[in-house]
């Protein structure tokens, strides 16, 4: 429903660790579409996942204020 297709592996990195020193869209091993991944690397949510969290928080705050 939210648009994620991968929640177990990170977009950046290869193998078990799912991290790389210089993660960017130009490196091999970086997924072709970070929007579909929950995690960018082993530690950080992707921008799309962060947006889902922030949108949810904003909705909750708006409901409290209204």
GUMARMAR-235309 format. One line per field, with one value per residue: residue number from 1; chain; x, y, z of N, C-alpha, C in turn. Coordinates in steps of 0.001 Angstrom, whole numbers, padded with zeros to 6 digits. Example, Ala and Ser with C-alpha at 12.3 -4.5 7.8 and 13.67 -1.06 7.14 Angstrom:
! GUMARMAR-235309
vexba (1  2) $
zaba (A  A) $
n.xx (013190  012850) $
n.yy (-005690  -002250) $
n.zz (007800  007080) $
ca.xx (012300  013670) $
ca.yy (-004500  -001060) $
ca.zz (007800  007140) $
c.xx (013200  012900) $
c.yy (-003300  000030) $
c.zz (007800  007870) $
This chain:
! GUMARMAR-235309
vexba (1  2  3  4  5  6  7  8  9  10  11  12  13  14  15  16  17  18  19  20  21  22  23  24  25  26  27  28  29  30  31  32  33  34  35  36  37  38  39  40  41  42  43  44  45  46  47  48  49  50  51  52  53  54  55  56  57  58  59  60  61  62  63  64  65  66) $
zaba (A  A  A  A  A  A  A  A  A  A  A  A  A  A  A  A  A  A  A  A  A  A  A  A  A  A  A  A  A  A  A  A  A  A  A  A  A  A  A  A  A  A  A  A  A  A  A  A  A  A  A  A  A  A  A  A  A  A  A  A  A  A  A  A  A  A) $
n.xx (000824  002037  004115  006608  008884  010927  012046  013845  016455  019055  019219  021681  024885  026306  025826  025853  026303  025284  026191  028271  031297  031206  028291  026252  024130  025533  027270  028044  026036  024336  020897  018521  016262  015710  013402  011750  012741  012935  015145  018081  020818  022480  022003  020362  017094  015464  014946  012300  011101  011564  009916  007363  007212  007451  005232  003188  003579  003065  000371  -000714  -000092  -001578  -004130  -004269  -004208  -006421) $
n.yy (-001203  001176  001298  000090  -002448  -003900  -004863  -006218  -006115  -003706  -000757  000281  -001052  -004360  -007867  -009417  -007414  -005015  -002359  000316  002124  004498  005278  005776  006649  006063  003968  000510  -002034  -000494  -000109  000106  001694  003516  004340  002194  000740  000109  000586  002567  002085  -000225  001058  003315  004547  004731  007640  007625  005996  007561  009708  008560  008125  010770  012023  010614  011416  014178  014103  013039  015105  017190  016156  016291  019036  019977) $
n.zz (000000  000624  -001116  -000933  -001861  -000879  002214  003720  002823  002294  000223  -000514  -000866  -000709  -000274  003005  004901  003922  003445  002388  001801  000261  -000534  -003219  -005994  -008286  -007938  -008487  -007079  -005690  -005363  -008116  -007667  -005054  -003837  -003438  -001383  002112  003710  003336  003857  006068  008489  008147  007410  004209  002105  001259  003218  005489  004806  004983  007752  008774  007534  008788  011454  011221  010467  012854  014669  013531  013950  016708  017148  015813) $
ca.xx (000000  002896  004972  007883  008947  012033  012201  014847  017786  019262  019444  023097  025780  026095  026091  025185  026480  024426  026770  029423  031933  030674  027023  025549  023405  026426  028066  027404  025654  023250  019680  018109  015179  015706  012029  011048  013436  012719  016438  019116  021927  022166  021643  019478  015927  015532  014197  010880  010655  011509  008734  006194  007221  007168  003835  002350  003694  002357  -001064  -001043  -000049  -002743  -005323  -004262  -004446  -007763) $
ca.yy (000000  002357  001279  -000580  -003837  -004569  -004428  -007048  -005746  -002274  -000332  000545  -002080  -005704  -008942  -009481  -006192  -003989  -001035  000609  003358  005617  004885  006729  005990  005727  002782  -000800  -002532  000351  -000517  001048  002576  003580  004602  000952  000107  000713  001028  003013  001208  -001051  001880  004449  004373  005459  008902  007279  005520  008738  010496  007883  008390  012193  012283  010063  012303  015435  013800  012907  016441  017916  015621  016806  020478  020256) $
ca.zz (000000  000708  -002289  -000712  -002309  -000181  003607  004392  002349  002094  -001148  -000724  -000376  -001231  000669  004297  005686  003334  003625  001555  002262  -000516  -001128  -004077  -007076  -009393  -007628  -008624  -005766  -005199  -006056  -009161  -007222  -003585  -003369  -003120  -000264  003424  004232  002412  004203  007227  009640  007865  006548  002939  002088  001153  004533  006364  004447  005551  009195  009005  007163  009843  012619  010912  010564  014282  015259  013013  014627  018091  017122  015274) $
c.xx (000863  003857  006326  007807  010050  012213  013291  016275  017857  019501  020925  023956  025462  026360  025320  025225  025572  024923  027967  030010  031350  029392  026474  024968  024293  027228  027319  027117  024594  022014  019264  017028  015075  014302  011303  011675  013129  014037  017387  020383  021552  021669  020526  018272  016133  014747  012697  010322  010575  010278  007466  006091  006835  005723  002878  002383  002948  000859  -001507  -001072  -001254  -004022  -005410  -004641  -005883  -008860) $
c.yy (001261  002408  000628  -002018  -004611  -004003  -005197  -006704  -004239  -001981  -000218  -000555  -003424  -006714  -008812  -008160  -005075  -002581  -000897  001924  004567  005199  006034  005983  005583  004452  001495  -001339  -001668  000020  000522  002029  002555  003815  003336  000201  000838  001274  001446  002180  000477  -000229  002876  004066  005153  006765  008621  006790  006666  009591  009877  008186  009842  012530  011773  010942  013618  015212  013702  014264  017264  017452  016116  018275  020778  020050) $
c.zz (000000  -000471  -002108  -001208  -001599  001215  004344  003987  002164  000619  -001456  -000110  -000990  -000132  001963  005043  005204  003633  002702  002025  001551  -001215  -001966  -005258  -008249  -009166  -007953  -007228  -005114  -006019  -007108  -008712  -005699  -003031  -002953  -001948  001043  003956  003118  002614  005479  008417  009376  007013  005248  003063  002032  002489  005530  006071  005019  007044  009476  008651  008229  011096  012403  010995  012021  014961  014806  013677  016055  018146  016708  016285) $
